[in-house]
Amino acid sequence: MQQSINTDRFIPVRKSEILEACINHANFSNEQTIRFEKLAQLVISTIHFEYHLLLEELKNNYAPFDPNADTLTVKEYSQKQLSDMQQQFSTTFAQILNAGNFEKVTQQDLNDALTEESLFKVRLEVEFDDFEEVVFYRRGEYEKTELISKYWGLLKQQVTFTNYDKVAVYIKFKNKEYFEKAQRGQLNFEPSSTIIKLFQNVPKADLEMLFPNSEVKMRPIDKAIIGGSALIGGGIMLATKLGASIVLLLAITSYYLGLSNNEVTIGTKELLALGAAAGVLGGFIFKEWSKFKNRKLKFMKALADNLYFKNMDNNAGVFHHLIDSAEEEECKETILAYYFLLKNNEPMTEIELDSLIEDWFKETFDFAIDFEVDDALQKLIRFELVTKLNDKYQANSIDVAHTNMDKKWDNLF
């Protein structure tokens, strides 16, 4: 398992394996194991139902802004209703990401991505004025090392870079009036829409490729290569194919400008020579322009290929990924916090519990985490699985906890 650069809140082990590890650590009897597993299932089912309600809320509030909606729009919304729905959606979406232990990408990180050299050697430009709101979230920040080709594959270089395991993108475009005023022409997105995207395995230096309006631009080295090739090819062409025609054109120009008294007669032979020269010159210009376009198309294909394997889901489809992730994290935090309070059999402070779980996780899974103990304790109190005694917390017995969870479950319906 790859360790994060900074200790993350994300718990990179499945909840079923967390539950199994707790049971193995406790040396429960068969009867205690069954009771603990049943309590854990009640916790998991309750959290699942709560997040199902949040999923429905997300879908309802996002519906008017979904560019990929495949259902009819039956209801007419006022501008105020749309604004309220957008605000509610934004708040709930951020809540889900936080519960899934995603971190907000800072403005400095985005600025760094725009200035650092891309790993796949493509220069991109983003028109930030198109957006009304832009928020990036990431989870899992690792140092990764890869072998990349340089100088047309003649040299291999090992590079180390910061890589994000998951990146969620939230972007709201400006309205139609803005794009009409800017005379942007045909757009590949819908004004006023809100797009949600989820990507995996994204280098920090390549965050700009996740913007929906990013454009491929030629790097200085690419311009130099194409320009140098054009100069050399043009020089050779002038020397070998256009020499006679250039001499003829100079003579004609000098005569008509009064710089020379030698009259130049233009016959069929001369016209054919000038026509051939024009054809050669036109062919050369077209060839160099094609080189430029093909190189740009090559970079665009590299960008598309890269995104194809990194894109996990789009718009409303992202909600299911994030809801499932948030559920998993909430369940793992609740099970771990309750288990260690139960196992300790004595009241513990928040700091003591936090330290105990982080040390156990490091020892058991050889991975350091920043356990979100305050969030876990809030859930335990809400589910009445613990009792708070001043600044300490005591786990209720499995039987009492099971009874309280039963009531919670019944009250949901």
C-alpha positions in Angstrom: 0.0 0.0 0.0 1.4 3.4 -1.0 1.8 5.9 1.8 0.5 9.4 1.4 2.8 12.4 1.3 0.7 13.9 4.1 -1.2 11.8 6.5 -4.7 11.5 5.1 -8.1 11.2 6.8 -9.0 8.5 4.2 -9.0 5.0 5.6 -7.7 2.8 2.7 -9.2 -0.5 3.9 -12.7 -1.9 3.2 -15.2 -1.8 6.0 -15.6 -5.6 6.0 -11.8 -5.9 6.5 -11.9 -3.3 9.3 -14.7 -5.2 11.0 -12.7 -8.5 10.6 -9.5 -6.9 12.0 -11.4 -5.6 15.0 -12.9 -9.0 15.8 -9.5 -10.7 15.4 -7.9 -8.1 17.7 -10.5 -8.6 20.4 -10.4 -12.4 20.7 -14.2 -12.4 21.1 -16.1 -15.5 21.9 -18.4 -16.8 19.2 -21.4 -15.3 20.9 -19.7 -11.9 21.4 -18.6 -12.0 17.8 -22.1 -12.6 16.6 -23.5 -9.7 18.7 -20.8 -7.3 17.6 -21.3 -8.2 14.0 -25.1 -7.7 14.3 -24.5 -4.3 15.9 -22.1 -3.3 13.1 -24.7 -4.4 10.5 -27.3 -2.1 12.2 -24.8 0.8 12.1 -24.0 0.1 8.4 -27.7 -0.2 7.4 -28.6 3.0 9.3 -25.8 5.0 7.7 -26.7 3.5 4.3 -30.3 4.7 4.6 -29.3 8.2 5.7 -27.0 8.5 2.7 -29.7 7.2 0.4 -31.8 10.2 1.4 -28.9 12.5 0.7 -28.5 10.9 -2.7 -32.1 11.7 -3.6 -31.6 15.2 -2.3 -28.6 15.6 -4.6 -30.4 14.3 -7.6 -33.4 16.5 -7.1 -31.4 19.7 -6.6 -29.1 18.9 -9.5 -31.8 18.0 -12.0 -32.4 21.5 -13.5 -28.7 22.0 -14.1 -27.8 18.5 -15.4 -26.5 18.7 -19.0 -27.0 15.0 -19.5 -30.6 14.6 -18.1 -32.6 12.0 -20.0 -35.9 12.8 -18.3 -38.5 15.4 -19.3 -38.5 18.8 -17.5 -42.1 19.0 -16.2 -41.9 21.7 -13.6 -41.0 25.4 -14.3 -38.7 26.9 -11.7 -38.4 30.6 -10.9 -35.0 32.2 -10.8 -35.0 32.3 -7.0 -35.9 28.6 -6.9 -33.1 27.7 -9.2 -30.7 29.8 -7.1 -31.8 28.1 -3.9 -31.5 24.6 -5.5 -28.0 25.4 -6.7 -27.0 26.6 -3.3 -28.5 23.5 -1.6 -26.9 21.2 -4.1 -23.5 22.9 -3.6 -23.8 22.6 0.2 -24.8 18.9 0.1 -22.2 18.0 -2.4 -19.4 19.5 -0.2 -20.9 17.7 2.8 -20.7 14.3 0.9 -17.1 15.0 -0.2 -16.1 15.9 3.3 -17.7 12.7 4.7 -15.8 10.7 2.0 -12.6 12.3 3.4 -11.8 14.3 0.3 -9.7 17.5 0.7 -10.3 20.7 -1.1 -7.6 21.5 -3.7 -6.2 24.9 -2.8 -5.9 27.8 -5.3 -2.1 27.5 -4.9 -2.3 23.9 -6.1 -4.3 25.0 -9.2 -1.8 27.8 -9.9 1.1 25.3 -9.6 -0.6 23.0 -12.1 -0.8 25.8 -14.6 2.9 26.7 -14.3 4.4 23.3 -13.9 5.4 21.3 -17.0 2.9 18.6 -17.9 4.0 15.0 -17.6 2.6 14.2 -21.0 4.3 17.2 -22.7 1.2 19.1 -23.7 0.7 22.8 -23.0 -2.8 23.7 -22.1 -4.6 27.0 -21.6 -7.8 27.5 -19.6 -10.3 30.4 -20.0 -11.2 30.9 -16.3 -13.6 33.7 -17.2 -16.1 31.1 -18.5 -16.8 29.8 -15.0 -19.0 31.2 -12.3 -17.7 28.7 -9.8 -14.8 26.2 -9.8 -14.0 23.8 -6.9 -11.6 20.8 -7.1 -11.4 18.1 -4.4 -8.8 15.4 -4.1 -8.2 12.3 -2.0 -5.0 10.4 -1.7 -1.8 12.4 -2.3 1.2 10.3 -3.1 4.7 10.6 -4.5 4.9 8.6 -7.7 7.9 7.7 -9.8 7.7 6.9 -13.5 10.1 6.4 -16.5 9.3 8.8 -19.3 10.7 9.2 -22.8 12.5 12.3 -23.9 13.9 13.5 -27.2 11.7 11.3 -29.4 12.4 8.2 -27.3 16.2 8.5 -27.5 16.5 9.1 -23.7 14.6 7.7 -20.7 14.3 9.8 -17.6 13.0 8.9 -14.2 10.7 11.6 -12.7 9.1 11.8 -9.3 5.9 13.8 -9.0 2.8 14.4 -6.8 -0.1 12.2 -7.8 -3.8 12.4 -6.6 -5.6 9.1 -6.3 -9.1 10.7 -6.9 -10.1 14.1 -8.0 -13.7 15.4 -8.0 -14.4 18.5 -10.1 -17.4 20.9 -9.6 -17.8 23.6 -12.2 -20.7 26.0 -12.9 -20.6 27.9 -16.2 -21.7 31.5 -16.7 -25.0 32.2 -18.4 -25.8 32.4 -22.1 -25.7 36.2 -22.2 -22.0 36.2 -21.1 -21.0 33.8 -24.0 -23.1 35.8 -26.5 -21.4 39.0 -25.5 -18.0 37.4 -25.7 -18.8 36.1 -29.2 -17.5 32.7 -28.4 -19.4 31.0 -31.2 -20.1 27.3 -31.0 -19.7 25.9 -27.5 -19.1 22.3 -26.4 -20.9 22.8 -23.2 -24.2 24.3 -22.1 -24.2 27.8 -20.5 -25.5 28.0 -16.9 -25.0 24.2 -16.5 -23.2 22.6 -13.6 -20.8 19.8 -14.5 -19.5 17.2 -12.0 -16.6 14.9 -12.9 -14.6 12.3 -11.1 -11.1 11.3 -12.1 -8.5 8.8 -10.9 -4.7 8.7 -10.9 -4.1 12.4 -11.7 -0.7 14.0 -11.5 -0.9 17.4 -9.7 1.0 19.1 -12.6 -1.8 18.0 -14.9 -4.8 19.3 -13.1 -5.5 21.8 -15.8 -6.4 19.0 -18.3 -9.5 18.3 -16.2 -11.1 21.6 -17.1 -13.8 21.2 -19.8 -12.6 24.2 -21.8 -8.8 23.5 -21.8 -7.2 24.2 -25.2 -4.0 22.6 -26.5 -1.3 25.2 -27.3 2.1 24.7 -28.9 5.0 24.8 -26.6 8.0 27.1 -27.5 10.1 24.0 -28.2 7.4 22.7 -30.6 7.3 26.0 -32.4 11.1 26.1 -32.6 11.1 22.6 -34.1 8.5 23.4 -36.7 10.0 26.9 -37.4 13.5 25.5 -37.8 12.3 22.7 -40.1 10.4 25.3 -42.2 13.5 27.6 -42.5 15.8 24.8 -43.5 13.3 23.4 -46.0 12.6 26.8 -47.3 16.3 27.6 -47.8 16.9 24.4 -49.7 13.8 25.0 -51.9 14.8 28.5 -52.7 18.3 27.4 -53.7 17.3 24.3 -55.8 13.8 25.0 -57.2 13.0 28.7 -57.1 16.4 30.3 -57.9 15.6 31.0 -61.6 12.1 32.2 -60.9 13.3 34.5 -58.2 15.9 36.0 -60.6 13.2 36.5 -63.2 10.8 38.2 -60.6 13.6 40.5 -59.4 14.4 41.5 -63.0 10.7 42.2 -63.8 10.3 44.2 -60.6 13.5 46.3 -61.2 12.4 47.2 -64.7 8.9 48.3 -63.7 10.2 50.3 -60.7 12.7 52.1 -63.0 15.7 50.6 -61.2 16.9 48.9 -64.5 16.8 49.8 -68.2 16.9 46.2 -69.3 13.4 45.3 -70.7 12.2 41.8 -69.7 10.1 39.9 -72.2 7.5 37.6 -70.6 6.7 34.7 -72.9 5.2 31.3 -72.5 8.4 29.8 -71.1 8.6 32.5 -68.4 4.9 32.2 -67.5 5.3 28.4 -67.1 8.3 28.9 -64.9 6.5 31.4 -62.7 3.4 29.2 -62.5 5.6 26.2 -61.5 7.3 28.3 -58.9 4.0 29.4 -57.4 2.9 25.8 -57.3 6.0 24.7 -55.5 5.8 27.6 -53.0 2.1 26.9 -52.3 2.8 23.2 -51.8 5.6 24.0 -49.4 3.4 26.3 -47.4 0.6 23.7 -47.2 3.1 21.1 -46.2 4.4 23.2 -43.3 0.9 24.2 -42.2 -0.1 20.5 -42.2 2.9 19.7 -40.0 1.8 22.3 -37.5 -1.8 21.0 -37.5 -0.8 17.3 -37.3 1.5 18.1 -34.4 -1.4 19.8 -32.6 -3.8 16.9 -33.4 -1.2 14.6 -31.9 -1.2 16.5 -28.7 -5.0 16.6 -28.6 -5.0 12.9 -29.0 -2.6 12.5 -26.2 -4.9 14.6 -24.0 -7.9 12.6 -25.0 -6.2 9.3 -24.4 -5.0 10.4 -21.0 -8.5 11.5 -19.9 -10.1 8.4 -21.3 -8.3 6.2 -18.7 -8.6 8.7 -15.9 -12.3 9.6 -16.1 -14.4 7.5 -13.7 -17.9 9.2 -14.1 -19.7 12.3 -15.0 -22.5 14.5 -13.6 -25.2 12.6 -11.8 -23.3 9.4 -12.1 -20.6 10.8 -9.9 -23.1 11.0 -6.9 -23.2 7.2 -6.6 -19.4 6.9 -6.4 -19.2 9.6 -3.8 -22.2 8.5 -1.7 -20.7 5.0 -1.6 -17.3 6.4 -0.6 -18.8 8.6 2.1 -20.9 5.6 3.5 -17.7 3.5 3.7 -15.8 6.1 5.5 -18.6 6.9 8.0 -19.0 3.2 8.7 -15.3 2.5 9.2 -14.9 5.5 11.6 -18.0 4.5 13.7 -17.0 0.9 14.0 -13.4 1.7 14.9 -14.2 4.3 17.5 -16.9 2.2 19.2 -14.7 -1.0 19.1 -11.7 0.7 20.8 -13.9 2.4 23.5 -15.6 -1.0 24.1 -12.2 -2.8 24.2 -10.6 -0.3 26.5 -13.5 -0.8 29.0 -12.7 2.6 30.6 -13.6 6.1 29.7 -11.2 7.8 27.3 -10.6 11.3 26.1 -10.8 12.2 22.4 -7.0 12.6 22.2 -6.4 9.2 23.8 -8.9 7.4 21.5 -7.4 9.1 18.4 -3.9 8.1 19.3 -4.9 4.5 20.1 -6.7 4.0 16.8 -3.9 5.6 14.7 -1.2 3.5 16.4 -3.2 0.3 15.9 -3.9 1.1 12.3 -0.2 1.7 11.6 0.8 -1.5 13.4 -2.0 -3.6 11.7 -1.9 -2.3 8.1 1.5 -0.6 8.0 -0.2 2.7 6.9 -0.4 6.0 8.7 -3.8 7.8 8.8 -5.2 10.9 10.4 -8.2 9.4 12.1 -11.2 11.8 12.2 -12.0 11.1 15.8 -14.3 14.1 16.4 -16.5 13.1 13.5 -16.6 9.5 14.7 -17.5 10.5 18.3 -20.3 12.7 17.0 -21.8 9.7 15.2 -21.4 7.5 18.3 -23.3 10.1 20.4 -26.0 10.5 17.8 -26.5 6.7 17.6 -26.3 6.5 21.5 -23.5 4.0 21.3 -21.4 5.9 23.9 -22.0 8.0 27.0 -20.1 11.2 27.5 -18.6 11.8 31.0 -17.2 15.4 31.1 -14.4 15.2 28.6 -14.3 11.4 28.4 -16.3 8.8 26.5 -17.4 5.4 27.6 -18.8 2.8 25.3 -22.3 1.4 26.1 -22.4 -2.4 26.3 -23.2 -4.2 23.1 -26.7 -5.1 24.3 -27.5 -1.5 25.2 -26.0 -0.2 22.0 -28.0 -2.8 20.0 -31.2 -1.7 21.7 -30.5 2.0 20.9 -29.7 1.2 17.3 -32.8 -0.8 17.0 -34.8 2.2 18.0 -33.0 4.4 15.6 -33.7 2.0 12.8 -37.4 1.7 13.7 -37.7 5.5 13.9 -36.4 5.9 10.3 -39.7 4.4 9.1 
